[in-house]
Amino acid sequence: MEIARVIPREDDNYEPRLKKALEELCELAVTEGAHECAVIECEDLVFKDIPTDAPDVPVEERSIFWPVPLFPKDSIKDALRQYRWAVVFRLSIDDEESRGGRRDYDDRPSGHRYSENAAKERIFKIAGLVEAASFYKGFYLAIGLAAGNCKDVFCRTDKKCQALTVGKPCRHPLRPRPSIKACGLDPESIAEKAGWKDIGENAFLMGMVFID
């Protein structure tokens, strides 16, 4: 399937409106708990090939968005290649053992590190809010990506992702987002592109929203 690039409306206010929107979306991400946020160009994003059958992931741990987004009629990689800009945000994560397993500050914003589970929950929330805000600012084709498997966040007590059962819908159709890694993107290279420090593999989790 060939995907044609969506051409923005040609008007004198488009680029200033886009610039202002990107700034406001970054502010929203930080307000909602992101430790850092940046705007990156998408022109040179590199996609990795990932196995479509994911043999190393047990069936009960899979979801419609993990480890490979299941969109049989469309390529999410081809779709993401059409965008010029993305808002990327990160949450620093803390080893629960290093703080005795305490979760008393998982939901506090900005100044505190999150446990890995709390960070995933927060990233899904921020991605959804930034994506929705993009829509209301007139960027109707915004696409949000999160971190990890949505089943671990929204349906962790279920034996399997309900959407993988023929004829069954997702239990939370408006909340999940595909994972950055599941889409073949490398979070560390994106973090480097954003100019962030401390970008080790286990130092943070990231979300992003493509908006234009």
PyMOL commands that set and color helices and strands:
alter all, ss='L'
color gray80, all
select helices_A, chain A and resi 14-31+59-61+76-80+96-99+116-136+150-154+162-164+187-193
alter helices_A, ss='H'
color red, helices_A
select strands_A, chain A and resi 36-41+85-92+143-145+204-210
alter strands_A, ss='S'
color yellow, strands_A
deselect
rebuild
show_as cartoon
